[in-house]
Every structure is written in C-alpha cells, then in structure tokens.
Amino acid sequence: MLIKEIIEKVNDDLVKDDNALSTTDPNQDAVPEINELGTRLQNEVSIHGEFPPNILVCDAGYGFPRENRPFQEKLKAISNQLANFLQWQMEEDRSASNDRSFARIQVVGCSNERTRLDLQEKLLEKLHSSTLPSHVEITCQSLEDFLSSGPAVSSNNDEPVPVYLSPDADETLDPQMKPPRVVVIGLLIDRRIQPNRSKDRASKLHIVSKRWPLEECFLEISANEPLNVDCILEGMQQWWWNCGNAEAVGSKENFIQAASQAINHHAQRHPSRPLHIPGSNNHDDV
C-alpha cells in the first residue's frame, strides 16, 4: 500500500489511550564506557543557549562503495535526505512564533577526507549555499569517539545514555516521555532492506538501540517500518519541540503529532514509496 493511500487514515487510527506505559531502564544493558556519558559535564555552548541543543548523530560508518558510480549515487542519496530535513527545519523555524533551538546535526564516520568533502559539496549544492548551517557538521570522526566527546555528554546524571534508532530494535522509546537528548540514526539508504543492520551495529558498539513506538500509536503501520532518514530526523526534531513545555510531557500526543507530521511530509516528497503494512509482502522497496 502506498503512503499517499493511507496517510489520511493515520490520524483516525491514532491510539488515544494515555494509560501509563511500562518502561525499562535504558542504562541496563549499556557498557560502562557509554554509561559514563551521563556523568560528564557539558563543555560546549549552544548556538541558542547555555547548553547544546539536542543532537542528531548521523552515522555514516557503514562505509561507501569504492566504484565511482555507486559511490556518487550514495553521496547523492544521503545529501538529498539531509537537505530535505534541513530545508524543512529552517522553514519551520522561520514560521515559528517562538525561539526554538535547532537540534545539532552531526554527521560522523566518513571514511576519509575525500568522502567528507564530497558529501559536504553535494549537500551545499542541494541547499544552494556556500557554507553549512552553523548547527551542522560533517566529520571523519568515528561514532564511538564522538559519543565519548564533550558535545555528546550530559550534565544530568538521570538522563538516558545515547540511543541508536533501529526499526529492528527489541524495545521502543516511551511515547509518553521526553525522547533522549542524543539520538543516533544510521545513514542506511539502500534499494533493498537489509534487516538488523542498525541493530547489529548498535550492539557491536555497545549502544542501546530503540525503535519508534509505531505499533502503540499507528494501527496501519508495521512496528518495524524502516522509515527514511529525513522522516526520522524531522520526527525527532518535532518531538523535541513538542516536549519543550514540561507540562506537555506525559502524553502520547507529543510523539503522535510529530511522527504523523513527518510521515505525511515524507508522503508528499515520495508519493510512490510504499509503507510496509502488517501482513503485506511489499518489503523490497526502501
């Protein structure tokens, strides 16, 4: 079933039950090196305030093809996804009535300087700009090194460790709680779905993996739906914005509105891309 054929049904299928959900300790399975991220003091100033905003870490550590044509195709695909999100983010900020912090966008894991520069060039071309936005950075730094560095750590001992989003994760984020401040998203842009890649990578790096709570909020979407990178980026940014008011925390509506909006915008950008409805067999297209 195509996204455009069911997107209008999403709001009708939202689960409105706000009963408390059982939660698990996000630190339970994390190794000490990652747990320590929650105890170190923040050492960087945000472009919008005293502390850095939320961070969306885009993991390019899956590698790039060596052959020029597939290499260029992957660069183009990643830059398209990032540009879609950044254009939405900046347009949304201009239309907002209040000053809202941008999530920091950190692309890590470029295999070498050539790849980093090529990706940056492609992205700037898509953005019609000569410089990246001040909250965006593309580096060759590994994901592990970034997560152990100053920008990714928290001064709040109670804050969950960074979470790696994966559609194959065993557990979900709690839609009634604020999402974690540091979220990792794999830059997996493939023609065919390869199950468990992000889950396995998170496990190897000893990072907690979670998935969006789609099955708890959307009846027409598979719990393991592999949503596009731009869709996840937008959904996380909007979810953080929705949770900006502490009084709003405790309701699924913050997540439902953000995810529904992101999926709707994705449908407008990619009207022929199918959703993987439970019980269907259309799992070949990404």
ZIVENDA-V315710 format. One record per residue. N is the residue number from 0. RES is the residue in one small letter. SS is DSSP state (~ for helix, > for strand, _ for the rest). NEAR is the number of other C-alpha atoms within 10 Angstrom. D_LAST is the distance of its C-alpha to the last C-alpha in whole Angstrom. Layout:
{{N,RES,SS,NEAR,D_LAST} {N,RES,SS,NEAR,D_LAST}}
This chain:
{{0,m,_,14,13} {1,l,>,16,12} {2,i,~,21,12} {3,k,~,19,15} {4,e,~,13,17} {5,i,~,17,17} {6,i,~,20,17} {7,e,~,12,21} {8,k,~,13,21} {9,v,~,18,20} {10,n,~,16,23} {11,d,~,11,25} {12,d,~,13,23} {13,l,>,20,24} {14,v,_,16,26} {15,k,_,12,29} {16,d,_,10,31} {17,d,_,12,32} {18,n,_,10,34} {19,a,_,11,33} {20,l,_,11,31} {21,s,_,6,32} {22,t,_,11,30} {23,t,_,11,30} {24,d,_,8,32} {25,p,_,19,29} {26,n,_,18,31} {27,q,_,9,32} {28,d,_,13,30} {29,a,_,19,30} {30,v,_,13,32} {31,p,~,10,35} {32,e,~,12,34} {33,i,~,20,31} {34,n,~,21,33} {35,e,~,15,36} {36,l,~,24,33} {37,g,~,20,35} {38,t,_,16,38} {39,r,_,17,38} {40,l,_,14,39} {41,q,_,19,37} {42,n,_,16,39} {43,e,_,13,37} {44,v,_,12,37} {45,s,_,17,35} {46,i,_,14,35} {47,h,_,13,35} {48,g,_,9,38} {49,e,_,11,39} {50,f,_,15,36} {51,p,_,23,33} {52,p,_,22,30} {53,n,_,22,27} {54,i,>,22,25} {55,l,>,22,21} {56,v,>,27,21} {57,c,>,23,18} {58,d,>,21,18} {59,a,_,23,17} {60,g,_,19,19} {61,y,_,15,17} {62,g,_,14,18} {63,f,_,17,18} {64,p,_,13,18} {65,r,_,9,22} {66,e,_,8,22} {67,n,~,10,22} {68,r,~,10,20} {69,p,~,12,17} {70,f,~,14,18} {71,q,~,18,18} {72,e,~,13,15} {73,k,~,19,14} {74,l,~,22,16} {75,k,~,17,15} {76,a,~,16,12} {77,i,~,21,13} {78,s,~,22,16} {79,n,~,19,14} {80,q,~,19,13} {81,l,~,22,16} {82,a,~,20,18} {83,n,~,21,16} {84,f,~,21,17} {85,l,~,21,21} {86,q,~,13,22} {87,w,~,14,21} {88,q,~,17,23} {89,m,~,13,26} {90,e,~,11,26} {91,e,~,13,26} {92,d,~,15,29} {93,r,~,12,31} {94,s,~,8,31} {95,a,_,10,32} {96,s,_,8,35} {97,n,_,8,36} {98,d,_,9,35} {99,r,_,15,32} {100,s,_,19,31} {101,f,_,23,27} {102,a,_,24,25} {103,r,>,22,26} {104,i,>,21,23} {105,q,>,22,23} {106,v,>,28,21} {107,v,>,23,22} {108,g,_,23,22} {109,c,_,23,22} {110,s,_,17,24} {111,n,_,11,27} {112,e,~,11,28} {113,r,~,11,27} {114,t,~,19,23} {115,r,~,19,24} {116,l,~,15,26} {117,d,~,15,24} {118,l,~,21,21} {119,q,~,19,24} {120,e,~,18,25} {121,k,~,19,21} {122,l,~,24,21} {123,l,~,17,25} {124,e,~,15,24} {125,k,~,17,21} {126,l,~,19,24} {127,h,_,10,27} {128,s,_,11,29} {129,s,_,10,31} {130,t,_,13,30} {131,l,_,14,28} {132,p,_,14,28} {133,s,_,10,30} {134,h,_,17,28} {135,v,>,15,25} {136,e,>,14,26} {137,i,>,18,24} {138,t,_,20,26} {139,c,_,18,26} {140,q,_,16,27} {141,s,_,16,26} {142,l,~,22,24} {143,e,~,15,27} {144,d,~,12,30} {145,f,~,18,28} {146,l,~,20,28} {147,s,_,15,32} {148,s,_,14,33} {149,g,~,15,35} {150,p,~,22,32} {151,a,~,26,30} {152,v,_,27,33} {153,s,_,24,34} {154,s,_,14,38} {155,n,_,13,37} {156,n,_,14,38} {157,d,_,10,36} {158,e,_,18,33} {159,p,_,19,30} {160,v,_,26,29} {161,p,_,27,26} {162,v,>,22,23} {163,y,>,25,19} {164,l,>,22,16} {165,s,_,29,14} {166,p,_,24,13} {167,d,_,20,15} {168,a,_,19,18} {169,d,_,11,21} {170,e,_,17,22} {171,t,>,21,21} {172,l,_,21,23} {173,d,_,22,26} {174,p,_,23,25} {175,q,_,20,29} {176,m,_,17,29} {177,k,_,20,28} {178,p,_,19,25} {179,p,_,18,26} {180,r,_,21,27} {181,v,>,23,25} {182,v,>,21,21} {183,v,>,25,19} {184,i,>,19,16} {185,g,>,21,14} {186,l,_,23,13} {187,l,_,23,10} {188,i,_,15,8} {189,d,_,11,7} {190,r,_,9,6} {191,r,_,10,6} {192,i,_,14,6} {193,q,_,12,10} {194,p,_,13,12} {195,n,_,13,14} {196,r,~,16,14} {197,s,~,24,15} {198,k,~,22,17} {199,d,~,16,19} {200,r,~,17,19} {201,a,~,21,21} {202,s,~,15,23} {203,k,~,9,24} {204,l,_,13,25} {205,h,_,17,27} {206,i,_,25,25} {207,v,>,25,24} {208,s,>,28,21} {209,k,>,22,20} {210,r,>,22,17} {211,w,_,25,17} {212,p,_,20,20} {213,l,~,22,17} {214,e,~,17,19} {215,e,~,18,23} {216,c,~,24,22} {217,f,>,20,19} {218,l,_,18,20} {219,e,_,19,18} {220,i,_,19,15} {221,s,_,17,14} {222,a,_,21,15} {223,n,_,20,13} {224,e,_,20,10} {225,p,_,21,7} {226,l,_,17,8} {227,n,_,17,7} {228,v,~,22,11} {229,d,~,21,13} {230,c,~,23,12} {231,i,~,22,14} {232,l,~,26,16} {233,e,~,22,18} {234,g,~,23,18} {235,m,~,24,20} {236,q,~,22,22} {237,q,~,22,23} {238,w,~,21,23} {239,w,~,23,26} {240,w,~,16,28} {241,n,~,18,28} {242,c,_,20,30} {243,g,_,15,32} {244,n,_,9,35} {245,a,~,9,36} {246,e,~,8,37} {247,a,~,15,34} {248,v,_,16,33} {249,g,_,17,33} {250,s,_,19,31} {251,k,_,23,27} {252,e,~,21,27} {253,n,~,22,26} {254,f,~,28,23} {255,i,~,25,22} {256,q,~,16,23} {257,a,~,22,21} {258,a,~,24,18} {259,s,~,20,19} {260,q,~,18,19} {261,a,~,24,16} {262,i,~,23,14} {263,n,~,20,16} {264,h,~,18,16} {265,h,~,22,12} {266,a,~,21,13} {267,q,~,13,16} {268,r,~,11,14} {269,h,_,13,11} {270,p,_,14,13} {271,s,_,13,11} {272,r,_,16,7} {273,p,>,19,8} {274,l,_,26,9} {275,h,_,24,10} {276,i,_,20,13} {277,p,_,15,16} {278,g,_,7,17} {279,s,_,10,15} {280,n,_,9,13} {281,n,_,14,10} {282,h,_,14,8} {283,d,_,11,7} {284,d,_,13,4} {285,v,_,19,0}}
